[in-house]
Amino acid sequence: MGFWDHAEALRRVLLRAIAVVGVLMVVFFVEMPYIFDHIILAPCRGDFVLYRVLGRISGDSSLLPGSGDFHVDLINIQLASQFFIHMTLSAWLAVVFAFPVIIYLLWGFVSPGLYEEEKRGVRAAFLAGNLMFFLGVAVGYFLVFPLTLRFLADYQLSEMIPNQISLDSYMDNFMVLILVMGIVFELPLLAWLLGRIGVITRGLFDRYRRHAIVALLVLAAVITPTGDPFTLMVVFLPVYLLWEASAFTVPRAPATH
C-alpha cells in the first residue's frame, strides 16, 4: 500500500471510531437522568453499597465512616451548569466505554505491519490494559470517591460554616478521582513495558519496597484522610497489591559472572 492508501485506511478507522463514540454519546445523553440518579449520585446517599458494608462491620459503633445516617444535597449555582454537565458527562462516558473498541480499530490498522511475535505481545497488553483500567475505575467509584466524599462532606472548620456542595465541585472530584484511579491501575502494564525494553528490573522494586510502603501509606492518607486505620488500609491495600503486581511483571536482572 502507498502513502495515500494508508491515509485512506486510517481515515476509515477514525470515522468508525467517531461513529462509535457518537452513538454511545447519544445513548448516554438519553439515559443520563437515570444514570445520574442511580449511579453518579449514589454515593450521596446513605444506602450506597460501601456505606452499608462498613455499617454492618461497625455495628452500633461510630468508628467507621460508613456508619450512621449520611446524605449530601447538591446545589447548582451556575445557570448553564446542568446542561453542560449533561453534555460533557455523556461525551466522557462515551469515550471511556468506547476506548476498547477504538483501540481494537487502531489495532486492525497497525497489525498487518507487525510480526506474529509482536502481535502476541500487543494483544496481551491490550487485554491487560483494558482490564486494569476498568478495574481501577471500579475501585475509584466503589471505594476511593465515596470515602473521600464522606469525609469532605462532613468536615467543618467551624459549625458556623455549613457545607453547601455545588454540582460543579462534585462532578470535578467525581471524574478526576475515578479517572486517576483508572490510570493508576495501568502501573503493572507500564512496568511490564519498561521491563521489556530494559529500563527497569525487579531489583528496583525489591530495593525500594520499604520506601514505596511509606509513600503509598501517605498517598492513602491523603486520598482518605478520615483518621481511622480501617479506612486507611482499605485504600492502601489495593494500591500496594498493584505495586507488587507491577514488580511481578518485570523480569529480574541477568546474573553477572
C-alpha positions in Angstrom: 0.0 0.0 0.0 1.2 3.5 -0.8 1.0 6.5 1.5 -2.4 7.7 0.3 -3.8 4.2 0.6 -2.6 4.1 4.3 -4.1 7.6 4.8 -7.4 6.5 3.4 -7.4 3.3 5.6 -6.6 5.5 8.7 -9.4 7.9 7.8 -11.9 5.0 7.7 -10.7 3.8 11.1 -11.1 7.3 12.6 -14.5 7.7 11.1 -15.7 4.4 12.6 -14.2 5.4 16.0 -16.0 8.7 15.9 -19.2 7.0 14.9 -19.0 4.6 17.8 -18.3 7.5 20.2 -21.2 9.4 18.7 -23.7 6.6 19.0 -22.7 5.9 22.7 -22.9 9.7 23.4 -26.5 9.8 22.2 -27.4 6.7 24.2 -25.8 8.1 27.4 -27.4 11.5 26.8 -30.9 9.9 26.6 -30.3 7.7 29.6 -28.4 10.4 31.7 -31.3 11.3 34.1 -31.4 7.6 35.2 -27.6 7.3 35.2 -27.3 10.4 37.3 -29.9 9.5 39.9 -28.9 5.8 40.3 -25.1 5.8 39.6 -23.5 9.3 39.7 -25.3 10.5 42.7 -25.5 7.1 44.5 -22.5 7.9 46.8 -24.5 10.9 48.1 -27.0 8.6 49.9 -26.5 6.5 53.0 -27.7 3.3 51.3 -24.7 3.2 48.9 -23.1 -0.3 48.9 -19.8 0.7 50.5 -21.6 2.6 53.4 -23.9 -0.4 54.0 -20.9 -2.8 54.1 -19.0 -0.5 56.5 -22.2 -0.1 58.6 -22.5 -3.9 59.0 -18.9 -4.2 60.0 -19.1 -1.3 62.6 -22.4 -2.3 64.0 -23.5 0.3 66.6 -20.1 1.9 66.7 -19.5 5.2 65.0 -15.8 4.5 64.4 -16.1 3.7 60.6 -17.2 6.4 58.2 -20.0 4.3 56.7 -22.0 4.0 59.9 -24.9 6.4 60.8 -27.1 8.5 58.5 -25.5 10.2 55.6 -26.9 12.4 52.8 -25.4 15.1 50.6 -27.6 17.7 48.9 -26.0 19.3 45.9 -26.8 22.8 44.7 -26.4 24.4 41.3 -25.1 28.0 41.2 -24.4 28.4 37.5 -27.3 28.9 35.0 -25.9 26.6 32.4 -24.1 24.0 34.5 -26.7 21.3 34.4 -26.9 21.4 30.6 -23.1 21.5 30.1 -22.6 18.6 32.6 -25.3 16.6 30.8 -23.3 17.1 27.5 -19.8 16.7 28.8 -20.6 13.7 31.0 -22.3 11.9 28.1 -19.2 12.5 26.0 -16.8 11.5 28.8 -18.7 8.2 29.4 -18.9 7.6 25.6 -15.1 7.9 25.2 -14.4 5.7 28.3 -16.7 2.9 27.2 -15.7 3.2 23.5 -12.0 3.0 24.4 -11.6 -0.8 23.9 -13.4 -0.5 20.5 -11.2 2.4 19.5 -8.0 0.5 20.4 -9.4 -2.6 18.5 -10.0 -0.5 15.4 -6.5 1.0 15.6 -5.1 -2.5 16.2 -6.7 -3.6 12.9 -4.9 -0.8 11.2 -1.4 -1.4 12.5 -1.4 -5.2 13.0 -0.7 -6.1 9.3 2.7 -4.4 9.7 3.7 -6.4 12.8 5.5 -9.8 13.2 3.5 -12.6 14.8 5.5 -12.5 18.0 4.9 -8.7 18.2 1.2 -9.3 17.7 1.0 -11.7 20.6 2.7 -9.2 22.9 0.5 -6.3 21.9 -2.6 -8.4 22.1 -1.8 -9.4 25.7 -1.0 -5.8 26.6 -4.3 -4.6 25.0 -6.4 -7.1 27.1 -4.4 -6.4 30.3 -4.6 -2.6 29.8 -8.3 -2.6 29.4 -9.0 -4.9 32.3 -6.8 -2.9 34.7 -8.2 0.4 33.6 -11.8 -0.6 34.2 -10.8 -2.3 37.5 -9.2 1.0 38.6 -12.4 2.8 37.6 -14.4 0.4 39.7 -12.1 0.9 42.7 -12.4 4.6 42.3 -16.2 4.6 42.1 -16.9 2.0 44.8 -14.1 2.8 47.2 -12.0 5.9 46.8 -14.5 8.5 45.8 -17.2 7.5 48.4 -14.7 7.6 51.2 -13.4 11.0 50.1 -16.9 12.4 49.7 -17.9 11.0 53.1 -15.0 12.7 54.8 -15.1 16.1 53.0 -18.9 16.5 53.1 -18.9 16.1 56.9 -15.8 18.1 57.5 -16.3 21.6 59.0 -13.8 24.2 60.0 -16.4 25.8 62.2 -20.0 25.0 63.0 -20.9 28.5 61.8 -19.9 27.4 58.2 -22.4 24.9 56.8 -21.3 22.9 53.8 -23.1 23.6 50.6 -21.6 21.4 47.8 -22.1 22.7 44.3 -22.8 20.4 41.4 -19.7 21.5 39.5 -17.4 20.8 42.5 -19.0 17.3 43.0 -18.6 16.4 39.3 -15.0 17.7 39.1 -13.9 15.5 42.0 -16.0 12.5 40.8 -14.5 12.5 37.3 -10.9 13.3 38.4 -10.7 10.7 41.2 -12.2 7.9 39.1 -10.1 8.7 36.0 -6.9 8.9 38.2 -7.6 5.5 39.7 -8.1 4.1 36.2 -4.8 5.5 35.1 -3.0 4.4 38.3 -4.1 0.8 37.7 -2.2 0.9 34.4 1.0 0.8 36.6 1.6 -3.0 36.0 1.3 -2.6 32.3 3.7 0.4 32.3 6.2 -1.6 34.5 5.9 -4.6 32.1 6.7 -2.3 29.1 9.6 -0.6 30.8 10.9 -4.1 31.9 10.7 -5.4 28.3 12.8 -2.6 27.0 15.3 -2.9 29.8 14.7 0.4 31.6 13.8 -1.2 35.0 14.3 -4.6 36.6 12.7 -6.4 39.5 15.6 -5.4 41.7 14.4 -1.8 41.6 11.1 -2.9 43.3 12.9 -5.0 45.9 15.3 -2.2 46.7 12.7 0.5 47.2 9.9 -1.6 48.7 10.1 0.0 52.2 10.2 3.4 50.6 7.1 2.5 48.5 5.2 1.3 51.5 5.7 4.6 53.3 4.9 6.6 50.2 1.7 4.6 49.5 0.6 5.0 53.1 0.9 8.7 52.8 -0.9 8.7 49.5 -3.7 6.6 51.0 -3.9 9.0 54.0 -4.2 12.0 51.5 -6.9 10.3 49.5 -9.0 9.3 52.5 -8.0 11.5 55.5 -10.6 10.0 57.8 -8.3 9.2 60.7 -9.3 5.6 61.3 -6.9 2.8 60.4 -9.5 0.6 58.8 -10.3 3.1 56.0 -6.6 3.8 55.5 -5.9 0.1 55.0 -8.9 -0.3 52.7 -7.4 2.2 50.3 -3.7 1.3 50.9 -4.0 -2.5 50.3 -5.3 -2.3 46.7 -2.6 0.2 45.7 0.1 -1.8 47.5 -1.0 -5.0 45.7 -0.8 -3.0 42.5 2.8 -2.2 43.3 3.6 -5.9 44.0 1.8 -6.9 40.7 4.0 -4.4 38.9 7.1 -6.0 40.4 5.9 -9.4 39.3 5.6 -8.4 35.7 9.2 -7.1 35.5 12.0 -9.6 34.8 14.9 -9.9 37.1 18.3 -8.5 36.0 20.5 -11.2 34.4 23.1 -12.6 36.8 26.6 -11.3 36.3 29.7 -13.5 36.4 
